[in-house]
Amino acid sequence: MRDQAESLRLKMLESVGELARSIAVVSGKGGVGKSNFSTNFAHALLAQGKKVIIVDMDIGMGNIHILLGKSPKHSLMDYLVGSEGIDLIINETEEGLDFIAGGSGLETIMEWSDDTFERLTNAFEYLQRTYDFVIFDMGAGATKRAIELLIAIDEIIVISTNEPTSITDAYSMMKFIFMKDPDKSFYLVGNRVSKANGGNDAVLRLQFAMKKFLQKETTILGFLPEDTVVQKSVIAQKPYFLTNPNAPISKRLVTMTEVFTNFDHKQDDKKKLGFIGTLKNIFARGRD
């Protein structure tokens, strides 16, 4: 009966066309500009005519709404405890970017009771049917449930600076995910690259390490230079992609976004149910 139900579910989802590409933006450590990348990357996708939503999964320290200059009334936490519906936790910016704030106390709810998990997957299933891209801005830590979500998500964008600890921690994060899912797609972004450095040192080292020690190919999206417009945009609570579209960092982001969207992403049999199907399987195994 379960196989028949799953087959019927697959046909139903196929009838609505391709599901959203699910993307997790991660870093091995905090303070490398991960959330700043997420907000600007989302706007670059929006500029391509894509329908995009960011889900703030940074446990206890979510700041997506701050970077967007918004004060949402409701959050993912409100939805998971059952006090609000999915429609009330989705916020929209003037430019048309949707986002869901994390909310305080998310670290406790992320342990996922059966009821919480059902609400979570119902929400994510709605998102994968409604949007072209669902971006999960993950926290720097790696709880059990956060790792399960990362394993389920289609693609991982890894942000690293040239600091040795950033590179080492980013590699450890990728290795851990790779050991759980060797087929995971990784994209590398070097952030805050100085003019003196002038290149992709961090991402080249990460790519080399993944290939040498794990025989895993990764894709370098590029690097974003150190730029004063970033700090100014954070203070203004407005993404630099909007406030300074002609800045070198904005132009480079456009190129990186084009590389990402043009990269071959076929929804094979494994992905036909989207990341929700994978997440449910992982959760079910954990309950056995």
Summary of the structure (lengths in Angstrom):
residues: 288
radius of gyration: 18.4
end to end distance: 18.9
largest distance: 62.5
contacts: 920
relative contact order: 0.17
helix: 51%
strand: 16%
